[in-house]
Amino acid sequence: MGMFQEIIKYGNHEEVLYCHDPEVGLKAIIALHNTALGPALGGTRMWNYASEEEALVDVLRLSKGMTYKAAAAGLNLGGGKAVIIGDPKKDKSEGLFRAFGHFVNSLNGKYITAEDVGTCEQDMEYIFMETPWVTGIPKDFGGSGDPSPYTAHGVLMGIKASVNEKFKTDSLKGLRIAVQGLGNVGSNLVHYLIEEGAEVMIADIDPDKIKNLKSKFPSLIEKKVDEILFTDCDILAPCALGGVVNDQSIMKIKAKIICGGANNQLLESRHGNALQELGILYAPDYVVNAGGLMNVFVELEGYSPQRAFDKTRKVYDNLTKVFEIAKRDQIGTHIAADRLAESRIQTIGKLKQRHPGKSNRSFTTLKEIYNR
């Protein structure tokens, strides 16, 4: 399949930019999916892709997902993403990220980048040296730093909304919650759940992460990695890899609710329909894990940690809207989330067509904040 066919297959993207600087070893792709709501925001992922075609498919899928995440979150942002082809453990350099920053800058604010898999605050700092259109930079530069506490707080709000929908209460006290994956988001989520009085079970491929958390919270119950998805619990919170709900796993899941921070938890859309038939409430992942995106949106406006945490509480309201649409239209929650996002994109898109003039509102760039 050719490049243009791939772009059409994954959602008619507005713009795809190939970035190449052989002197620093840069090979990257930036994909802008939809900017009806505002500039496209999405992280830069660095991964050792097997082929350029694999990298293209990944960036196209991820950027479309960001469009839906921002729209469902009620943010004035579009969807974009970038991938850098290379091994993040071997191929990183200041020159590589600064060269990438030049390409980001060439888009004149249509794309705003951030951290993602394989990149970190230091990498964002290098990009920031060449363009103001980057978020998640160190706090010393006026940024918000690590977004994972905000993502995790949004997941907590999603769990509360799901519990209210399923059990008609916001309290998590005594509920059995299984957390798969103890990365930055998963480990922060465990902290929040313990504070809420939940009985928390954990699993991760890294024994040191388990040991570290259990030293802080002795009440945690350790489960094997291949058991955590199928443990008897009220809520399953996938916070690791995607595709955990699939043909092999779905009939073994005993949880009454699935609500976690991982992306693309459903291997295919039909698995969302299957969960609905089984009576398992699924909280669509891109609605639940939007807290990190909300955090960097606040960073664009002029950062306030308290305002960022307050904004992540909106995940509760947004997810409640999804549940209402699902009941009203008698559809799965995964389809309801898409309808919520698509409705907002269409409404604002039509508004812009009727009023094509430039918006009076503009973001304050981080460099402007830092230089005040």
C-alpha positions as CSV (number, residue, x, y, z in Angstrom):
1,M,0.0,0.0,0.0
2,G,1.4,3.4,-1.0
3,M,1.9,6.4,1.3
4,F,-1.2,8.3,0.2
5,Q,-3.4,5.2,0.5
6,E,-2.1,4.8,4.1
7,I,-3.0,8.4,4.9
8,I,-6.5,8.0,3.5
9,K,-7.0,4.7,5.3
10,Y,-6.2,6.2,8.7
11,G,-8.4,9.2,8.6
12,N,-7.7,11.8,5.8
13,H,-5.0,13.7,7.6
14,E,-4.6,17.4,6.9
15,E,-0.8,17.3,6.6
16,V,2.1,14.8,6.9
17,L,5.6,16.1,7.2
18,Y,8.7,14.0,6.6
19,C,11.7,15.3,8.5
20,H,15.2,14.3,7.5
21,D,18.6,15.6,8.6
22,P,21.4,13.1,7.8
23,E,24.1,15.0,9.6
24,V,22.5,14.3,13.0
25,G,20.7,11.1,12.0
26,L,17.2,12.5,12.1
27,K,14.4,10.6,10.4
28,A,11.0,11.6,11.7
29,I,7.4,12.0,10.6
30,I,4.9,14.6,11.9
31,A,1.2,14.0,11.2
32,L,-1.5,16.6,11.7
33,H,-4.9,14.9,11.7
34,N,-7.4,17.6,12.3
35,T,-7.2,21.2,13.4
36,A,-10.9,22.1,13.5
37,L,-10.8,22.8,17.2
38,G,-7.3,24.4,17.4
39,P,-3.6,23.7,16.9
40,A,-2.7,20.0,16.8
41,L,-1.1,18.8,20.0
42,G,0.5,15.4,20.6
43,G,3.8,14.0,21.8
44,T,6.9,12.9,20.0
45,R,7.6,9.2,20.2
46,M,11.0,7.7,19.6
47,W,11.0,4.1,18.6
48,N,13.2,1.6,16.8
49,Y,10.6,0.9,14.1
50,A,11.2,-2.1,11.8
51,S,10.4,0.0,8.7
52,E,9.4,3.5,7.7
53,E,6.0,2.2,6.7
54,E,5.5,0.9,10.3
55,A,6.5,4.4,11.6
56,L,4.0,6.0,9.2
57,V,1.1,3.8,10.3
58,D,1.9,4.4,14.0
59,V,2.0,8.2,13.6
60,L,-1.2,8.2,11.6
61,R,-3.1,6.1,14.1
62,L,-1.8,8.1,17.1
63,S,-2.5,11.5,15.7
64,K,-6.1,10.5,14.9
65,G,-6.5,9.3,18.4
66,M,-5.2,12.7,19.7
67,T,-8.0,14.5,17.7
68,Y,-10.6,12.4,19.5
69,K,-9.0,12.7,22.9
70,A,-8.8,16.5,22.7
71,A,-12.3,16.8,21.4
72,A,-13.9,14.5,24.0
73,A,-11.9,16.4,26.7
74,G,-13.5,19.7,25.7
75,L,-10.2,21.3,24.8
76,N,-9.6,23.8,22.0
77,L,-6.9,21.6,20.5
78,G,-6.6,19.4,17.4
79,G,-4.8,16.1,17.0
80,G,-1.2,15.6,15.9
81,K,1.7,13.3,16.7
82,A,5.3,12.8,15.8
83,V,7.6,9.8,15.6
84,I,11.4,9.7,15.4
85,I,12.8,6.6,14.0
86,G,15.7,5.4,16.2
87,D,16.7,3.6,19.3
88,P,16.0,5.9,22.3
89,K,18.7,4.1,24.3
90,K,21.4,4.6,21.6
91,D,20.5,7.2,19.1
92,K,19.6,10.3,21.1
93,S,21.6,13.5,20.8
94,E,21.2,17.2,21.4
95,G,21.7,17.8,17.6
96,L,19.0,15.3,16.7
97,F,16.3,16.9,18.9
98,R,17.3,20.5,18.0
99,A,17.1,19.6,14.3
100,F,13.7,18.1,15.0
101,G,12.8,21.4,16.7
102,H,13.5,23.2,13.5
103,F,10.9,21.1,11.7
104,V,8.3,21.7,14.4
105,N,9.0,25.4,14.2
106,S,8.5,25.4,10.4
107,L,4.8,24.6,11.1
108,N,4.3,28.0,12.8
109,G,2.3,26.7,15.7
110,K,0.0,24.4,13.8
111,Y,1.7,21.5,15.7
112,I,2.7,21.6,19.4
113,T,4.8,18.7,20.6
114,A,5.3,17.1,24.0
115,E,6.8,14.0,25.7
116,D,5.8,10.5,24.6
117,V,7.3,7.0,24.7
118,G,11.1,7.1,24.3
119,T,11.4,10.8,25.0
120,C,11.8,12.8,28.2
121,E,12.0,16.3,29.7
122,Q,15.6,16.8,28.6
123,D,14.7,16.0,25.0
124,M,11.8,18.6,25.2
125,E,14.3,21.1,26.5
126,Y,16.5,20.7,23.4
127,I,13.4,21.1,21.2
128,F,12.5,24.2,23.1
129,M,15.8,25.7,22.2
130,E,14.6,25.9,18.6
131,T,10.9,26.4,18.9
132,P,8.3,27.7,21.4
133,W,5.8,25.1,20.3
134,V,6.6,22.4,22.8
135,T,5.1,21.5,26.2
136,G,6.2,19.3,29.1
137,I,9.5,21.1,29.4
138,P,11.2,21.3,32.8
139,K,9.6,23.5,35.5
140,D,12.7,25.7,35.5
141,F,11.8,26.9,32.0
142,G,8.2,27.6,33.0
143,G,6.8,24.2,32.0
144,S,4.8,21.6,33.9
145,G,7.4,18.8,33.9
146,D,6.2,15.2,34.2
147,P,2.5,15.0,33.2
148,S,1.9,11.5,34.7
149,P,0.4,12.7,38.1
150,Y,-2.2,14.6,36.2
151,T,-2.9,11.7,33.8
152,A,-3.3,9.4,36.9
153,H,-5.6,11.9,38.6
154,G,-7.8,11.9,35.5
155,V,-7.9,8.1,35.6
156,L,-9.0,8.3,39.2
157,M,-11.8,10.7,38.2
158,G,-12.7,8.2,35.4
159,I,-12.9,5.3,37.9
160,K,-15.1,7.4,40.2
161,A,-17.5,8.2,37.3
162,S,-17.6,4.5,36.3
163,V,-18.3,3.4,39.9
164,N,-21.1,5.9,40.1
165,E,-22.5,4.6,36.8
166,K,-22.2,0.9,37.9
167,F,-22.7,1.0,41.6
168,K,-24.4,4.4,42.2
169,T,-21.7,5.7,44.5
170,D,-18.6,7.8,44.2
171,S,-16.8,6.0,47.1
172,L,-14.0,3.6,46.3
173,K,-13.7,2.5,49.9
174,G,-13.4,-1.3,50.1
175,L,-13.6,-1.8,46.3
176,R,-11.1,-4.3,44.8
177,I,-9.1,-2.6,42.1
178,A,-6.4,-4.4,40.0
179,V,-3.8,-2.1,38.4
180,Q,-1.8,-3.6,35.6
181,G,1.5,-1.7,35.0
182,L,3.3,0.4,37.5
183,G,5.0,3.0,35.2
184,N,4.6,6.7,36.0
185,V,0.8,6.7,35.5
186,G,0.2,3.4,37.2
187,S,2.2,4.1,40.3
188,N,0.7,7.5,40.8
189,L,-2.8,5.9,40.4
190,V,-2.0,3.4,43.1
191,H,-1.2,6.3,45.5
192,Y,-4.6,7.9,44.7
193,L,-6.5,4.7,45.1
194,I,-4.9,3.9,48.5
195,E,-5.9,7.4,49.7
196,E,-9.4,6.6,48.6
197,G,-9.5,3.5,50.8
198,A,-9.6,0.9,47.9
199,E,-8.1,-2.6,48.2
200,V,-5.5,-2.5,45.5
201,M,-3.8,-5.4,43.6
202,I,-0.8,-4.7,41.4
203,A,1.4,-6.4,38.8
204,D,4.4,-5.3,36.7
205,I,7.2,-7.0,34.8
206,D,9.7,-5.0,36.8
207,P,10.0,-6.5,40.4
208,D,11.8,-3.3,41.6
209,K,8.6,-1.2,40.9
210,I,6.5,-3.6,43.0
211,K,9.1,-3.6,45.8
212,N,9.2,0.2,45.8
213,L,5.4,0.6,46.0
214,K,5.0,-2.2,48.6
215,S,7.5,-0.5,50.9
216,K,5.3,2.6,50.9
217,F,2.0,0.7,51.0
218,P,2.3,-2.7,52.7
219,S,-1.4,-3.4,52.1
220,L,-0.9,-3.8,48.4
221,I,-1.6,-7.3,47.0
222,E,0.9,-8.5,44.5
223,K,-0.3,-10.5,41.5
224,K,1.6,-12.3,38.7
225,V,1.7,-10.4,35.4
226,D,-0.3,-13.2,33.6
227,E,-2.9,-13.2,36.4
228,I,-3.8,-9.5,37.0
229,L,-6.1,-9.2,34.0
230,F,-8.2,-12.1,35.2
231,T,-8.3,-11.6,38.9
232,D,-11.6,-11.4,40.7
233,C,-12.1,-7.6,41.2
234,D,-14.5,-4.7,40.9
235,I,-12.4,-2.6,38.6
236,L,-9.5,-3.5,36.2
237,A,-7.2,-0.6,35.5
238,P,-4.9,-1.4,32.6
239,C,-2.0,1.0,32.7
240,A,0.6,-0.7,30.5
241,L,0.3,-1.8,26.9
242,G,-2.7,-1.6,24.7
243,G,-4.7,-4.4,23.2
244,V,-5.4,-6.2,26.5
245,V,-9.0,-6.7,25.7
246,N,-8.9,-9.3,22.8
247,D,-10.2,-12.6,21.7
248,Q,-8.0,-14.5,24.1
249,S,-8.6,-12.4,27.2
250,I,-12.2,-11.2,27.1
251,M,-14.0,-14.3,28.3
252,K,-11.6,-14.6,31.3
253,I,-12.0,-11.0,32.6
254,K,-13.9,-11.1,35.9
255,A,-14.0,-7.3,36.6
256,K,-17.2,-5.4,36.5
257,I,-15.6,-2.3,35.2
258,I,-12.5,-1.7,33.0
259,C,-11.1,1.8,33.4
260,G,-7.4,2.5,33.1
261,G,-4.7,4.8,31.7
262,A,-3.4,2.6,28.9
263,N,-4.0,3.6,25.3
264,N,-5.9,1.4,22.8
265,Q,-7.1,-1.1,25.4
266,L,-9.5,-2.7,22.9
267,L,-7.6,-4.6,20.3
268,E,-10.5,-4.1,17.9
269,S,-13.8,-2.1,18.1
270,R,-15.8,-5.3,18.2
271,H,-14.3,-6.1,21.6
272,G,-16.1,-3.1,23.0
273,N,-19.4,-4.6,21.8
274,A,-18.5,-7.9,23.4
275,L,-17.8,-6.2,26.7
276,Q,-21.2,-4.5,26.5
277,E,-22.9,-7.9,25.9
278,L,-21.0,-9.4,28.9
279,G,-22.3,-6.6,31.2
280,I,-18.8,-5.2,31.8
281,L,-18.7,-1.4,31.8
282,Y,-15.9,-0.1,29.6
283,A,-14.6,3.4,30.2
284,P,-13.1,4.5,26.8
285,D,-9.4,5.0,27.3
286,Y,-8.9,8.2,25.5
287,V,-11.6,9.9,27.6
288,V,-10.1,8.5,30.8
289,N,-6.4,9.2,30.2
290,A,-6.9,12.8,28.9
291,G,-5.5,14.3,32.2
292,G,-2.0,14.7,30.8
293,L,-3.3,16.5,27.8
294,M,-5.4,18.8,30.0
295,N,-2.2,19.5,32.0
296,V,-0.2,20.6,29.0
297,F,-3.2,22.7,27.7
298,V,-3.0,24.6,31.0
299,E,0.7,25.0,30.4
300,L,0.0,26.7,27.0
301,E,-2.2,29.2,28.8
302,G,0.2,30.0,31.5
303,Y,0.9,27.2,34.0
304,S,-0.8,26.7,37.4
305,P,-0.5,23.2,39.0
306,Q,-3.7,23.7,40.9
307,R,-5.6,24.8,37.8
308,A,-4.3,21.7,36.0
309,F,-5.5,19.4,38.8
310,D,-8.9,21.1,38.8
311,K,-9.1,20.6,35.0
312,T,-8.5,16.9,35.3
313,R,-11.7,16.6,37.4
314,K,-13.5,17.2,34.1
315,V,-12.8,13.6,33.2
316,Y,-15.6,12.7,35.5
317,D,-18.1,14.9,33.7
318,N,-16.9,13.9,30.2
319,L,-17.1,10.2,31.0
320,T,-20.6,10.7,32.4
321,K,-21.6,12.2,29.1
322,V,-20.3,9.2,27.3
323,F,-22.4,6.9,29.5
324,E,-25.5,9.0,28.9
325,I,-25.0,8.8,25.1
326,A,-24.4,5.1,25.3
327,K,-27.7,4.6,27.1
328,R,-29.6,7.1,25.0
329,D,-28.5,5.5,21.7
330,Q,-28.2,2.0,23.0
331,I,-24.7,1.6,21.8
332,G,-21.3,0.6,23.3
333,T,-19.5,3.2,25.3
334,H,-16.5,3.1,22.9
335,I,-18.9,4.2,20.1
336,A,-20.5,6.8,22.3
337,A,-17.1,8.4,23.0
338,D,-16.5,8.7,19.3
339,R,-19.9,10.3,18.8
340,L,-19.1,12.8,21.6
341,A,-15.8,13.8,20.0
342,E,-17.1,13.8,16.4
343,S,-20.1,16.0,17.4
344,R,-17.9,18.6,18.9
345,I,-15.5,18.6,15.9
346,Q,-18.3,19.0,13.4
347,T,-20.0,21.8,15.4
348,I,-16.8,23.9,15.8
349,G,-15.8,23.1,12.2
350,K,-19.1,24.5,10.9
351,L,-18.7,27.5,13.2
352,K,-15.3,28.3,11.7
353,Q,-16.8,28.0,8.2
354,R,-19.5,30.5,9.1
355,H,-17.0,32.8,10.8
356,P,-13.7,32.4,8.9
357,G,-11.9,35.3,10.5
358,K,-8.9,34.6,12.8
359,S,-9.8,34.0,16.4
360,N,-9.0,36.8,18.8
361,R,-7.7,34.2,21.3
362,S,-4.1,33.0,21.1
363,F,-1.9,30.9,23.3
364,T,0.9,32.4,25.2
365,T,4.0,30.5,24.2
366,L,6.3,29.2,27.0
367,K,9.2,31.3,25.8
368,E,7.1,34.4,26.3
369,I,6.2,33.3,29.8
370,Y,9.8,32.4,30.6
371,N,11.2,35.7,29.3
372,R,8.8,37.9,31.3
